[in-house]
Amino acid sequence: MPYPMQIIGYLIDACWLVFFVYWIANAFGNKKSIYKRQNPLLRIAVIILIVWAVSMISSSYQNMQIFPFTKAGQILGVALCALGIAYAVWARKILADNWSAWSTIKENQELVQNGPYAITRHPIYTGVIFAILGTFLAIVPTWLYLGFFILCIIAFSFRIKKEERLMTQTFPQDYPAYKQRVRWALIPYIF
């Protein structure tokens, strides 16, 4: 018999609250951008994803479950969500003032290669993907949320391609060497 959904929901909510509070608290005071690639389609995609997420969370999803809730699924989901958020926050902390919400080049841009960046090249996305997967397993195992999860992976894949082109242009010697050393963009041995 699964744990009460309210308790699991609070745990998942707490994980995401930590993520959003940390992001907002550290969104300011970063290095000044010297180049910013404008992409209105990306902004539209982000808005669509946010609207989808809000509608998914507010909808009645109990009757659209892919599989039933189990204690093991809930525990695994909460653990994946918490570990994913922790990994993303760790990556954001290591990135420090080089971080930007959009593909940009900063003044005195550094190629960060330590911490989680020694494991995957895009650890913030890795963490978010695991947190979304954990949320799916713990509280929202629905077709709608699975579609949202797949859309997020597709969106991150497009963004990774753009970011890697920009990083290769910015660090023409160092970034290709970094890509050879850290072979996995998101998930070791998978992608």
C-alpha positions as CSV (number, residue, x, y, z in Angstrom):
1,M,0.0,0.0,0.0
2,P,1.5,3.4,-1.0
3,Y,2.2,6.2,1.3
4,P,-0.4,9.0,1.6
5,M,-0.2,11.2,-1.5
6,Q,-0.2,14.3,0.6
7,I,3.1,13.4,2.3
8,I,4.7,12.4,-0.9
9,G,3.4,15.6,-2.6
10,Y,4.9,17.7,0.2
11,L,8.3,16.1,-0.2
12,I,8.3,16.6,-4.0
13,D,7.1,20.2,-3.5
14,A,9.9,20.8,-1.0
15,C,12.5,19.6,-3.5
16,W,11.2,21.9,-6.2
17,L,10.8,24.8,-3.8
18,V,14.5,24.5,-2.9
19,F,15.3,24.5,-6.6
20,F,13.3,27.6,-7.4
21,V,14.3,29.6,-4.3
22,Y,18.0,28.8,-5.0
23,W,17.6,29.8,-8.7
24,I,15.9,33.1,-7.9
25,A,18.3,34.0,-5.1
26,N,21.3,33.4,-7.4
27,A,19.8,34.9,-10.6
28,F,21.3,38.3,-10.1
29,G,24.9,39.5,-9.9
30,N,26.3,37.3,-12.7
31,K,28.9,38.5,-15.1
32,K,27.8,40.9,-17.8
33,S,26.8,39.3,-21.1
34,I,28.9,40.5,-24.1
35,Y,27.0,38.3,-26.6
36,K,23.4,37.1,-26.3
37,R,21.7,35.0,-28.9
38,Q,18.2,36.0,-29.3
39,N,15.7,33.2,-29.9
40,P,12.1,34.1,-29.6
41,L,11.0,30.5,-30.5
42,L,12.8,29.3,-27.4
43,R,11.0,31.7,-25.2
44,I,7.7,30.6,-26.7
45,A,8.6,27.0,-26.0
46,V,9.4,27.8,-22.4
47,I,6.1,29.5,-22.0
48,I,4.3,26.5,-23.5
49,L,6.1,24.1,-21.2
50,I,5.2,26.3,-18.2
51,V,1.5,26.4,-19.2
52,W,1.5,22.6,-19.8
53,A,3.1,22.0,-16.4
54,V,0.6,24.2,-14.6
55,S,-2.4,22.6,-16.4
56,M,-1.0,19.2,-15.7
57,I,-0.5,19.8,-12.0
58,S,-4.0,21.4,-11.6
59,S,-5.8,18.7,-13.6
60,S,-7.4,15.6,-12.1
61,Y,-4.8,13.1,-13.0
62,Q,-5.8,10.1,-10.8
63,N,-7.8,8.5,-13.6
64,M,-5.0,8.8,-16.3
65,Q,-2.3,6.8,-14.5
66,I,0.0,4.7,-16.5
67,F,0.8,2.4,-13.5
68,P,-0.5,2.3,-9.9
69,F,1.3,3.9,-7.0
70,T,3.6,1.7,-4.9
71,K,5.8,2.5,-1.9
72,A,8.9,1.5,-3.9
73,G,7.9,3.9,-6.8
74,Q,7.2,6.7,-4.4
75,I,10.5,6.3,-2.5
76,L,12.4,6.0,-5.8
77,G,10.6,9.0,-7.1
78,V,11.3,11.2,-4.1
79,A,14.9,10.1,-4.0
80,L,15.4,10.8,-7.8
81,C,13.7,14.2,-7.4
82,A,15.9,15.2,-4.4
83,L,19.1,13.9,-6.0
84,G,18.3,15.6,-9.3
85,I,17.6,18.9,-7.5
86,A,20.8,18.5,-5.5
87,Y,22.9,17.8,-8.6
88,A,21.4,20.8,-10.4
89,V,22.0,23.1,-7.5
90,W,25.6,21.8,-7.1
91,A,26.2,22.5,-10.8
92,R,24.7,26.0,-10.6
93,K,26.9,26.7,-7.5
94,I,30.1,25.6,-9.3
95,L,29.1,27.6,-12.4
96,A,28.8,30.6,-10.2
97,D,28.6,34.0,-12.0
98,N,29.2,32.3,-15.4
99,W,25.6,31.2,-15.4
100,S,22.9,32.6,-17.6
101,A,19.3,31.6,-18.4
102,W,20.0,32.1,-22.1
103,S,22.8,31.1,-24.4
104,T,25.3,33.9,-23.8
105,I,29.0,34.8,-23.7
106,K,30.0,36.5,-20.5
107,E,32.8,38.9,-19.8
108,N,35.8,36.9,-18.7
109,Q,33.9,33.7,-19.5
110,E,35.4,30.6,-17.9
111,L,35.1,27.0,-19.2
112,V,34.0,25.3,-16.0
113,Q,35.2,21.7,-15.9
114,N,35.2,20.7,-12.3
115,G,32.5,19.3,-9.9
116,P,29.5,17.9,-11.7
117,Y,31.0,19.3,-15.0
118,A,33.6,16.6,-14.8
119,I,30.8,14.0,-14.9
120,T,28.4,15.5,-17.5
121,R,28.7,18.5,-19.7
122,H,25.2,19.8,-18.9
123,P,24.7,18.8,-15.2
124,I,21.9,21.3,-14.6
125,Y,19.8,19.8,-17.3
126,T,20.8,16.3,-16.0
127,G,19.6,17.2,-12.5
128,V,16.3,18.7,-13.8
129,I,15.6,15.6,-15.9
130,F,16.1,13.4,-12.9
131,A,13.9,15.6,-10.7
132,I,11.2,15.5,-13.4
133,L,11.5,11.8,-13.6
134,G,11.3,11.5,-9.8
135,T,8.2,13.6,-9.8
136,F,6.6,11.4,-12.4
137,L,7.3,8.2,-10.4
138,A,6.3,9.6,-7.1
139,I,3.1,11.6,-7.7
140,V,2.2,12.0,-11.4
141,P,2.6,8.7,-13.3
142,T,0.3,9.9,-16.1
143,W,0.5,10.0,-19.9
144,L,0.3,13.8,-19.8
145,Y,3.3,14.1,-17.5
146,L,5.2,11.5,-19.5
147,G,4.6,13.7,-22.6
148,F,5.9,16.7,-20.6
149,F,9.0,14.7,-19.6
150,I,9.7,13.7,-23.2
151,L,9.2,17.4,-24.4
152,C,11.7,18.5,-21.7
153,I,14.3,16.1,-23.0
154,I,13.7,17.2,-26.6
155,A,13.9,20.9,-25.6
156,F,17.1,20.3,-23.6
157,S,18.6,18.4,-26.6
158,F,18.0,21.4,-28.9
159,R,19.4,23.7,-26.3
160,I,22.5,21.6,-25.7
161,K,23.3,21.7,-29.5
162,K,23.1,25.5,-29.5
163,E,25.1,25.9,-26.3
164,E,27.8,23.5,-27.5
165,R,28.2,25.4,-30.8
166,L,28.6,28.6,-28.8
167,M,31.1,27.1,-26.4
168,T,33.1,25.7,-29.3
169,Q,33.3,29.1,-30.8
170,T,34.2,30.7,-27.5
171,F,36.8,28.1,-26.5
172,P,38.0,26.6,-29.8
173,Q,40.9,24.7,-28.3
174,D,39.6,23.9,-24.8
175,Y,36.0,22.9,-25.5
176,P,36.7,20.1,-28.0
177,A,39.2,18.7,-25.5
178,Y,36.7,18.9,-22.7
179,K,34.1,17.1,-24.9
180,Q,36.5,14.3,-25.4
181,R,37.3,14.0,-21.7
182,V,33.7,14.3,-20.6
183,R,31.9,12.3,-23.2
184,W,28.4,12.5,-21.9
185,A,26.2,15.5,-22.3
186,L,23.4,14.5,-19.9
187,I,23.5,11.0,-18.6
188,P,26.7,8.9,-18.4
189,Y,26.7,5.9,-20.8
190,I,23.4,6.9,-22.3
191,F,23.5,10.5,-23.8
